[in-house]
Structure formats: C-alpha cells, structure tokens
Amino acid sequence: MQQQIAVVTLGIADLARSRRFYSEGFGWTPVFANEEIAFYQMNGLILGTWLEAKLAEDMTRTSFGGPGSFALAHNVGSARKRSML
C-alpha cells in the first residue's frame, strides 16, 4: 500500500473568508469550488475547505463540538483494497 494521504479537508465557518485567505495569502486558485467547498491542488495532495456543518453532515455527525474539524482521505486502487483497510 502506498503510504500517502490524498486529501486533507478542513471544516471552516466562512467559505468566502477562507477563499480570500488562500487566494490573497498564498496566491492559490481553487481547482473546484461551489457555495460549500473549495479544493486546492497541492504537490501530491488536495486541500479542501468545506463548511463545517456540511463536513459534519457528510461524516454523519451532528456537530464537532469545537474548532479544528478536519478529515483525511487515502485513495486506493479498488473496492477490494478499500475493504482491506
């Protein structure tokens, strides 16, 4: 198995503020964005910034109970390999 995280997603409160931070602070342009999430391509990694409530919903949680919500993703080559994890 390749030891690599593919996506880091940060739960955020304000998407517009987050986009300004990454675009004005680092000069990054999202590779995908909508009204809930923005993805930035980095060297071998995708950074996602997603509204915290939507991230909690995706993880079937009601809330995170504090700041610092995040998710990590590891891509595998097949469903069989996924089930082995």
N, CA, C and O atoms as a GROMACS GRO file, in nm:
protein
  340
    1MET      N    1   0.084  -0.117   0.000
    1MET     CA    2   0.000   0.000   0.000
    1MET      C    3   0.089   0.124   0.000
    1MET      O    4   0.187   0.133   0.075
    2GLN      N    5   0.054   0.218  -0.084
    2GLN     CA    6   0.127   0.344  -0.089
    2GLN      C    7   0.091   0.427   0.034
    2GLN      O    8  -0.027   0.447   0.063
    3GLN      N    9   0.190   0.474   0.106
    3GLN     CA   10   0.167   0.550   0.228
    3GLN      C   11   0.157   0.697   0.194
    3GLN      O   12   0.256   0.770   0.194
    4GLN      N   13   0.034   0.740   0.163
    4GLN     CA   14   0.014   0.879   0.123
    4GLN      C   15  -0.129   0.921   0.150
    4GLN      O   16  -0.223   0.851   0.116
    5ILE      N   17  -0.143   1.036   0.212
    5ILE     CA   18  -0.274   1.098   0.229
    5ILE      C   19  -0.304   1.171   0.099
    5ILE      O   20  -0.219   1.243   0.047
    6ALA      N   21  -0.425   1.154   0.046
    6ALA     CA   22  -0.462   1.216  -0.082
    6ALA      C   23  -0.533   1.349  -0.064
    6ALA      O   24  -0.511   1.442  -0.142
    7VAL      N   25  -0.618   1.359   0.040
    7VAL     CA   26  -0.698   1.479   0.060
    7VAL      C   27  -0.700   1.513   0.209
    7VAL      O   28  -0.722   1.427   0.294
    8VAL      N   29  -0.677   1.641   0.238
    8VAL     CA   30  -0.697   1.695   0.373
    8VAL      C   31  -0.810   1.795   0.360
    8VAL      O   32  -0.800   1.891   0.283
    9THR      N   33  -0.917   1.775   0.435
    9THR     CA   34  -1.031   1.866   0.430
    9THR      C   35  -1.045   1.935   0.565
    9THR      O   36  -1.051   1.869   0.669
   10LEU      N   37  -1.049   2.067   0.563
   10LEU     CA   38  -1.065   2.146   0.684
   10LEU      C   39  -1.209   2.194   0.694
   10LEU      O   40  -1.264   2.245   0.596
   11GLY      N   41  -1.270   2.180   0.810
   11GLY     CA   42  -1.402   2.235   0.834
   11GLY      C   43  -1.389   2.382   0.869
   11GLY      O   44  -1.315   2.419   0.959
   12ILE      N   45  -1.462   2.466   0.796
   12ILE     CA   46  -1.450   2.610   0.814
   12ILE      C   47  -1.587   2.672   0.839
   12ILE      O   48  -1.689   2.613   0.804
   13ALA      N   49  -1.587   2.790   0.898
   13ALA     CA   50  -1.713   2.860   0.927
   13ALA      C   51  -1.754   2.953   0.813
   13ALA      O   52  -1.874   2.975   0.793
   14ASP      N   53  -1.658   3.008   0.740
   14ASP     CA   54  -1.686   3.111   0.639
   14ASP      C   55  -1.605   3.081   0.513
   14ASP      O   56  -1.484   3.102   0.510
   15LEU      N   57  -1.673   3.032   0.410
   15LEU     CA   58  -1.604   2.992   0.288
   15LEU      C   59  -1.542   3.111   0.215
   15LEU      O   60  -1.430   3.101   0.165
   16ALA      N   61  -1.612   3.223   0.208
   16ALA     CA   62  -1.558   3.340   0.139
   16ALA      C   63  -1.430   3.389   0.207
   16ALA      O   64  -1.333   3.423   0.139
   17ARG      N   65  -1.430   3.392   0.337
   17ARG     CA   66  -1.311   3.434   0.412
   17ARG      C   67  -1.196   3.336   0.389
   17ARG      O   68  -1.081   3.378   0.370
   18SER      N   69  -1.226   3.208   0.389
   18SER     CA   70  -1.124   3.106   0.365
   18SER      C   71  -1.065   3.120   0.224
   18SER      O   72  -0.944   3.112   0.207
   19ARG      N   73  -1.151   3.140   0.125
   19ARG     CA   74  -1.102   3.155  -0.013
   19ARG      C   75  -1.013   3.277  -0.027
   19ARG      O   76  -0.911   3.272  -0.096
   20ARG      N   77  -1.051   3.387   0.040
   20ARG     CA   78  -0.966   3.507   0.037
   20ARG      C   79  -0.829   3.477   0.099
   20ARG      O   80  -0.726   3.519   0.047
   21PHE      N   81  -0.829   3.404   0.211
   21PHE     CA   82  -0.704   3.370   0.278
   21PHE      C   83  -0.610   3.294   0.184
   21PHE      O   84  -0.493   3.330   0.172
   22TYR      N   85  -0.660   3.191   0.119
   22TYR     CA   86  -0.574   3.109   0.033
   22TYR      C   87  -0.540   3.180  -0.098
   22TYR      O   88  -0.428   3.163  -0.148
   23SER      N   89  -0.632   3.258  -0.154
   23SER     CA   90  -0.601   3.325  -0.280
   23SER      C   91  -0.513   3.449  -0.260
   23SER      O   92  -0.418   3.469  -0.334
   24GLU      N   93  -0.544   3.530  -0.160
   24GLU     CA   94  -0.465   3.651  -0.138
   24GLU      C   95  -0.336   3.623  -0.060
   24GLU      O   96  -0.233   3.685  -0.085
   25GLY      N   97  -0.342   3.530   0.033
   25GLY     CA   98  -0.225   3.499   0.115
   25GLY      C   99  -0.122   3.414   0.044
   25GLY      O  100  -0.002   3.438   0.056
   26PHE      N  101  -0.168   3.314  -0.031
   26PHE     CA  102  -0.077   3.221  -0.098
   26PHE      C  103  -0.080   3.230  -0.250
   26PHE      O  104   0.007   3.175  -0.318
   27GLY      N  105  -0.179   3.299  -0.304
   27GLY     CA  106  -0.192   3.307  -0.450
   27GLY      C  107  -0.250   3.182  -0.513
   27GLY      O  108  -0.233   3.159  -0.633
   28TRP      N  109  -0.319   3.101  -0.433
   28TRP     CA  110  -0.376   2.975  -0.482
   28TRP      C  111  -0.511   2.999  -0.550
   28TRP      O  112  -0.588   3.086  -0.508
   29THR      N  113  -0.538   2.922  -0.653
   29THR     CA  114  -0.666   2.923  -0.722
   29THR      C  115  -0.732   2.787  -0.703
   29THR      O  116  -0.667   2.684  -0.724
   30PRO      N  117  -0.859   2.784  -0.663
   30PRO     CA  118  -0.924   2.654  -0.646
   30PRO      C  119  -0.933   2.579  -0.778
   30PRO      O  120  -0.956   2.640  -0.883
   31VAL      N  121  -0.916   2.447  -0.773
   31VAL     CA  122  -0.938   2.364  -0.891
   31VAL      C  123  -1.085   2.328  -0.903
   31VAL      O  124  -1.131   2.288  -1.010
   32PHE      N  125  -1.158   2.341  -0.793
   32PHE     CA  126  -1.304   2.324  -0.792
   32PHE      C  127  -1.357   2.404  -0.674
   32PHE      O  128  -1.297   2.406  -0.567
   33ALA      N  129  -1.470   2.470  -0.695
   33ALA     CA  130  -1.534   2.544  -0.586
   33ALA      C  131  -1.683   2.558  -0.616
   33ALA      O  132  -1.724   2.570  -0.731
   34ASN      N  133  -1.762   2.555  -0.509
   34ASN     CA  134  -1.903   2.589  -0.518
   34ASN      C  135  -1.939   2.666  -0.392
   34ASN      O  136  -1.849   2.719  -0.326
   35GLU      N  137  -2.065   2.675  -0.356
   35GLU     CA  138  -2.106   2.755  -0.240
   35GLU      C  139  -2.076   2.689  -0.106
   35GLU      O  140  -2.098   2.750  -0.001
   36GLU      N  141  -2.026   2.565  -0.106
   36GLU     CA  142  -1.999   2.493   0.019
   36GLU      C  143  -1.853   2.452   0.037
   36GLU      O  144  -1.808   2.434   0.150
   37ILE      N  145  -1.779   2.439  -0.072
   37ILE     CA  146  -1.645   2.379  -0.063
   37ILE      C  147  -1.552   2.438  -0.169
   37ILE      O  148  -1.597   2.483  -0.274
   38ALA      N  149  -1.423   2.436  -0.139
   38ALA     CA  150  -1.321   2.472  -0.238
   38ALA      C  151  -1.206   2.373  -0.225
   38ALA      O  152  -1.166   2.338  -0.114
   39PHE      N  153  -1.155   2.327  -0.339
   39PHE     CA  154  -1.042   2.235  -0.341
   39PHE      C  155  -0.923   2.303  -0.407
   39PHE      O  156  -0.937   2.371  -0.509
   40TYR      N  157  -0.806   2.284  -0.348
   40TYR     CA  158  -0.681   2.340  -0.400
   40TYR      C  159  -0.584   2.225  -0.426
   40TYR      O  160  -0.560   2.142  -0.339
   41GLN      N  161  -0.528   2.222  -0.548
   41GLN     CA  162  -0.429   2.120  -0.583
   41GLN      C  163  -0.294   2.162  -0.529
   41GLN      O  164  -0.246   2.272  -0.556
   42MET      N  165  -0.234   2.074  -0.452
   42MET     CA  166  -0.100   2.099  -0.398
   42MET      C  167  -0.008   1.991  -0.454
   42MET      O  168  -0.054   1.908  -0.533
   43ASN      N  169   0.115   1.990  -0.416
   43ASN     CA  170   0.209   1.889  -0.465
   43ASN      C  171   0.174   1.752  -0.409
   43ASN      O  172   0.213   1.718  -0.297
   44GLY      N  173   0.100   1.672  -0.486
   44GLY     CA  174   0.063   1.538  -0.444
   44GLY      C  175  -0.048   1.531  -0.342
   44GLY      O  176  -0.072   1.425  -0.284
   45LEU      N  177  -0.117   1.640  -0.319
   45LEU     CA  178  -0.221   1.646  -0.215
   45LEU      C  179  -0.328   1.744  -0.258
   45LEU      O  180  -0.300   1.844  -0.325
   46ILE      N  181  -0.450   1.717  -0.219
   46ILE     CA  182  -0.560   1.811  -0.239
   46ILE      C  183  -0.597   1.867  -0.102
   46ILE      O  184  -0.614   1.792  -0.006
   47LEU      N  185  -0.608   1.999  -0.092
   47LEU     CA  186  -0.659   2.064   0.028
   47LEU      C  187  -0.802   2.106   0.002
   47LEU      O  188  -0.829   2.178  -0.094
   48GLY      N  189  -0.893   2.060   0.086
   48GLY     CA  190  -1.032   2.101   0.076
   48GLY      C  191  -1.069   2.189   0.193
   48GLY      O  192  -1.029   2.164   0.307
   49THR      N  193  -1.147   2.293   0.166
   49THR     CA  194  -1.204   2.375   0.273
   49THR      C  195  -1.355   2.367   0.256
   49THR      O  196  -1.409   2.412   0.155
   50TRP      N  197  -1.422   2.310   0.355
   50TRP     CA  198  -1.564   2.278   0.345
   50TRP      C  199  -1.635   2.338   0.464
   50TRP      O  200  -1.582   2.338   0.575
   51LEU      N  201  -1.754   2.389   0.442
   51LEU     CA  202  -1.831   2.442   0.554
   51LEU      C  203  -1.843   2.336   0.662
   51LEU      O  204  -1.878   2.221   0.634
   52GLU      N  205  -1.814   2.375   0.784
   52GLU     CA  206  -1.807   2.280   0.895
   52GLU      C  207  -1.935   2.199   0.911
   52GLU      O  208  -1.929   2.079   0.938
   53ALA      N  209  -2.051   2.263   0.896
   53ALA     CA  210  -2.178   2.191   0.910
   53ALA      C  211  -2.193   2.084   0.802
   53ALA      O  212  -2.245   1.976   0.829
   54LYS      N  213  -2.148   2.113   0.681
   54LYS     CA  214  -2.157   2.016   0.572
   54LYS      C  215  -2.058   1.901   0.593
   54LYS      O  216  -2.089   1.786   0.561
   55LEU      N  217  -1.940   1.931   0.645
   55LEU     CA  218  -1.843   1.826   0.676
   55LEU      C  219  -1.899   1.734   0.783
   55LEU      O  220  -1.888   1.612   0.773
   56ALA      N  221  -1.959   1.791   0.886
   56ALA     CA  222  -2.021   1.711   0.993
   56ALA      C  223  -2.132   1.624   0.936
   56ALA      O  224  -2.144   1.507   0.972
   57GLU      N  225  -2.214   1.681   0.848
   57GLU     CA  226  -2.323   1.605   0.785
   57GLU      C  227  -2.268   1.489   0.703
   57GLU      O  228  -2.321   1.378   0.708
   58ASP      N  229  -2.162   1.514   0.627
   58ASP     CA  230  -2.101   1.410   0.546
   58ASP      C  231  -2.046   1.296   0.633
   58ASP      O  232  -2.046   1.180   0.592
   59MET      N  233  -1.999   1.331   0.751
   59MET     CA  234  -1.944   1.231   0.843
   59MET      C  235  -2.051   1.174   0.936
   59MET      O  236  -2.019   1.102   1.031
   60THR      N  237  -2.177   1.208   0.908
   60THR     CA  238  -2.293   1.166   0.989
   60THR      C  239  -2.276   1.201   1.137
   60THR      O  240  -2.301   1.119   1.225
   61ARG      N  241  -2.232   1.323   1.160
   61ARG     CA  242  -2.222   1.377   1.296
   61ARG      C  243  -2.314   1.498   1.305
   61ARG      O  244  -2.341   1.563   1.204
   62THR      N  245  -2.361   1.527   1.423
   62THR     CA  246  -2.444   1.646   1.440
   62THR      C  247  -2.360   1.772   1.450
   62THR      O  248  -2.401   1.877   1.402
   63SER      N  249  -2.243   1.762   1.511
   63SER     CA  250  -2.150   1.875   1.520
   63SER      C  251  -2.014   1.823   1.564
   63SER      O  252  -1.998   1.704   1.592
   64PHE      N  253  -1.917   1.912   1.569
   64PHE     CA  254  -1.783   1.875   1.611
   64PHE      C  255  -1.752   1.919   1.753
   64PHE      O  256  -1.654   1.874   1.812
   65GLY      N  257  -1.833   2.007   1.811
   65GLY     CA  258  -1.814   2.048   1.949
   65GLY      C  259  -1.697   2.141   1.973
   65GLY      O  260  -1.656   2.159   2.088
   66GLY      N  261  -1.643   2.200   1.871
   66GLY     CA  262  -1.532   2.293   1.888
   66GLY      C  263  -1.458   2.315   1.759
   66GLY      O  264  -1.485   2.247   1.659
   67PRO      N  265  -1.365   2.409   1.758
   67PRO     CA  266  -1.290   2.436   1.635
   67PRO      C  267  -1.192   2.323   1.604
   67PRO      O  268  -1.160   2.240   1.690
   68GLY      N  269  -1.148   2.321   1.482
   68GLY     CA  270  -1.045   2.224   1.443
   68GLY      C  271  -1.097   2.099   1.375
   68GLY      O  272  -1.030   1.996   1.379
   69SER      N  273  -1.214   2.105   1.313
   69SER     CA  274  -1.266   1.986   1.244
   69SER      C  275  -1.189   1.963   1.114
   69SER      O  276  -1.154   2.057   1.043
   70PHE      N  277  -1.164   1.836   1.086
   70PHE     CA  278  -1.091   1.801   0.964
   70PHE      C  279  -1.121   1.657   0.926
   70PHE      O  280  -1.173   1.580   1.006
   71ALA      N  281  -1.087   1.622   0.802
   71ALA     CA  282  -1.099   1.484   0.754
   71ALA      C  283  -0.977   1.455   0.668
   71ALA      O  284  -0.925   1.543   0.599
   72LEU      N  285  -0.932   1.331   0.673
   72LEU     CA  286  -0.821   1.285   0.590
   72LEU      C  287  -0.872   1.176   0.497
   72LEU      O  288  -0.958   1.096   0.536
   73ALA      N  289  -0.820   1.171   0.375
   73ALA     CA  290  -0.861   1.068   0.280
   73ALA      C  291  -0.737   1.002   0.220
   73ALA      O  292  -0.637   1.068   0.191
   74HIS      N  293  -0.747   0.873   0.204
   74HIS     CA  294  -0.641   0.793   0.140
   74HIS      C  295  -0.705   0.718   0.024
   74HIS      O  296  -0.797   0.639   0.045
   75ASN      N  297  -0.658   0.741  -0.095
   75ASN     CA  298  -0.714   0.674  -0.213
   75ASN      C  299  -0.648   0.538  -0.232
   75ASN      O  300  -0.527   0.523  -0.213
   76VAL      N  301  -0.729   0.440  -0.270
   76VAL     CA  302  -0.678   0.306  -0.302
   76VAL      C  303  -0.723   0.271  -0.443
   76VAL      O  304  -0.811   0.336  -0.500
   77GLY      N  305  -0.663   0.167  -0.500
   77GLY     CA  306  -0.686   0.131  -0.640
   77GLY      C  307  -0.814   0.057  -0.670
   77GLY      O  308  -0.854   0.050  -0.786
   78SER      N  309  -0.882   0.001  -0.568
   78SER     CA  310  -1.003  -0.077  -0.596
   78SER      C  311  -1.088  -0.088  -0.469
   78SER      O  312  -1.041  -0.061  -0.359
   79ALA      N  313  -1.213  -0.128  -0.488
   79ALA     CA  314  -1.304  -0.150  -0.374
   79ALA      C  315  -1.251  -0.262  -0.286
   79ALA      O  316  -1.266  -0.257  -0.164
   80ARG      N  317  -1.190  -0.362  -0.346
   80ARG     CA  318  -1.133  -0.473  -0.268
   80ARG      C  319  -1.023  -0.423  -0.174
   80ARG      O  320  -1.018  -0.462  -0.057
   81LYS      N  321  -0.937  -0.337  -0.225
   81LYS     CA  322  -0.831  -0.281  -0.141
   81LYS      C  323  -0.890  -0.192  -0.032
   81LYS      O  324  -0.837  -0.186   0.079
   82ARG      N  325  -0.997  -0.123  -0.064
   82ARG     CA  326  -1.063  -0.038   0.036
   82ARG      C  327  -1.116  -0.123   0.150
   82ARG      O  328  -1.102  -0.086   0.266
   83SER      N  329  -1.178  -0.236   0.118
   83SER     CA  330  -1.235  -0.321   0.222
   83SER      C  331  -1.126  -0.383   0.309
   83SER      O  332  -1.152  -0.422   0.423
   84MET      N  333  -1.005  -0.393   0.258
   84MET     CA  334  -0.894  -0.447   0.336
   84MET      C  335  -0.848  -0.349   0.445
   84MET      O  336  -0.786  -0.389   0.544
   85LEU      N  337  -0.879  -0.221   0.426
   85LEU     CA  338  -0.841  -0.122   0.526
   85LEU      C  339  -0.932  -0.137   0.645
   85LEU      O  340  -0.919  -0.064   0.743
   0.00000   0.00000   0.00000
